[in-house]
Amino acid sequence: MISLTHLEAALASVDTEVKALLYNQSLSQSEKDAKMLPLLRESKVLKQAHEDLCYLRDNPPSAPISCKVGSYREE
């Protein structure tokens, strides 16, 4: 799945940004926190999406079942 590759690249990019902020000595702790919070939220969403897609890849849904409402309708 191509989307998994894109998610993994995005996760690596976010991790790189977080590490750069952690090692940046010119920022105060509160500035680091303010800049890291959106990055960590983004990372959490990307990780969840990655887990979901991996689950779907490993456990594909069964064949779709058509709606049976029409079979009960009286015409």
N, C-alpha and C positions, 0 to 999 in steps of 0.2 A: 504494500500500500504506500503510495507516494505521500499521502498525508502524514503518515508516521515519520517519514524522513524529515518533512518540514517541521513537525512538532519537536523532534529531537534536536534539530538545528536551532530552533527558537529557544528551547530549554538551555542549550549550551550557551547561546548568546546572553540570555538573562543571567545565567550563573557567572559568566565572565564579567558582566556589569556589576553584579553584587560583590564579587571578589575585588574588583577595582575600587569600589566604594569602601570596602573594609580596609584596604591597604592605603587608602588616601589619608595621609597624616595632616593635610591642610584643612580638613573639615572637622567641625566639632561633632560630638556624639549626637546631638539633637538634629544637626543637619544631615548626618548619615541616616538617622532613623527616618527622617522625613522623606529622603530620597529612596530609601530601601523599601519602605512599606508598599508602594505601588508595584515595585519589582517583585517582591515576595508574593503579593497577591496574584500577579500575572503568572509567576512560576507555579503557584498552587493550581491555578486553572489549567495551565498547560499540562501539568502532571496528571491531573484528573482526566483530561481529554485523551492523553496518551494511554492511560490505563484502560479507559473505556474502549478505545479503538483496538487495543491489543486483545481485550476480552472478546470483542466482536469478531476479530480476525480468527481467534482460536475457537470460538463458539458461534459459528454463523447461525442466524435465525432460521427456523424451519420454513418450509415453503409457505407462502402467504395463503391463507384460507379465505375464500371469497365470502362475501356477506350472504347470509342465508335468509334475510328478511323477505326477499322477493319470492322465495319458495312457499312462504306462509300466506301470501297475499291472495285474497279471493277476488277474482275479476268478474 
